[in-house]
């Protein structure tokens, strides 16, 4: 057998199970943590290859459609781990939502969900300081195997499926924000408005200032540029260089997604892996992917119930306020910032549920980055609390609102 994948093809023959001998294994090299084919088709571990979280776009804890606007939200998340940013716009507005693939789209791409950006009011023209991009920011301590800043810095390959309503040349880039800020961009050409898979390879960064700190902060941006003004685009920068604003979106040429009303951009099947060859997408279970996402965001409440299911216990220290304990499903990346919206129900598990249609305030945010902590809430005015009484989130109810714990990069 000349390929590692052929090992999986051993089967029964007339004489029973085939015998595998050492001499049969010819095109494999191995280290303690990697199995590599000499022909280069796999140059990393056979599992946990994908450094992107939620690349299949299955996880959408926030739900619904997220609106962005030049005079409103200009930077934020909709689908988990993928952030949209529009900088310095004076006209644009649009939405981001999860797209459910049609049968034909599933047949083409192999993915059931996608990220969808839609332009509402278009920017009439991209000014020199304007830009728009989709990004995933990867946690620094998850990137140590790239060996950036050393002579052994690793080549990495990004593959993804995209569908754009405007054809042209788009930039895709990496940006490293710590130590010395470093940047590199490549381009890909959208030649039609159908789903297509694109592959881009980036060399390892051997510069001494390219070291990625081994911590829980920002390690590497992966940026899909959708519009780049001239201040941020001074030409192609296909090799790693020290960051300057002109290198942010180097080589990008097509701004039409942002300058065309009703234009759309879809993205799915995102994989970033070691090596110079894109391997088949590493599909992970929904539960596995959700667990990974929970390190950066946890949403309690699905619009029908569960808004207060995070409350393990708590007690009122007045008729309108109380301290409440939470426990998150996984260890958070950092101290969470909590936001509460909509209907909020707590119970004393004895006599009363306290229902509040809105208005619950967070008087004191958590002070710990551990898996459990305490928050001080106020605004219990619709149905007041009993001082000294213990409260918790009702099992299976909790209100139709949402409580979001955000620990994003």
Secondary structure as UniProt FT lines:
FT   HELIX           4..9
FT   STRAND          12..13
FT   TURN            14..15
FT   STRAND          16..17
FT   HELIX           22..24
FT   STRAND          28..30
FT   STRAND          35..37
FT   TURN            38..39
FT   TURN            55..56
FT   TURN            61..62
FT   STRAND          65..69
FT   TURN            70..71
FT   STRAND          75..77
FT   TURN            80..81
FT   STRAND          83..87
FT   STRAND          93..100
FT   HELIX           103..109
FT   STRAND          113..119
FT   TURN            128..129
FT   STRAND          131..139
FT   HELIX           140..142
FT   HELIX           144..146
FT   TURN            148..149
FT   TURN            151..152
FT   STRAND          156..164
FT   STRAND          168..176
FT   STRAND          182..190
FT   STRAND          196..202
FT   HELIX           208..210
FT   STRAND          218..228
FT   HELIX           230..232
FT   STRAND          241..242
FT   HELIX           245..247
FT   TURN            248..251
FT   HELIX           256..259
FT   TURN            261..262
FT   STRAND          264..274
FT   HELIX           286..294
FT   TURN            295..296
FT   STRAND          297..300
FT   TURN            307..310
FT   STRAND          311..316
FT   STRAND          322..327
FT   STRAND          337..341
FT   STRAND          344..347
FT   STRAND          353..356
FT   STRAND          361..364
FT   STRAND          372..378
FT   TURN            387..388
FT   STRAND          390..393
FT   TURN            395..396
FT   STRAND          402..406
//
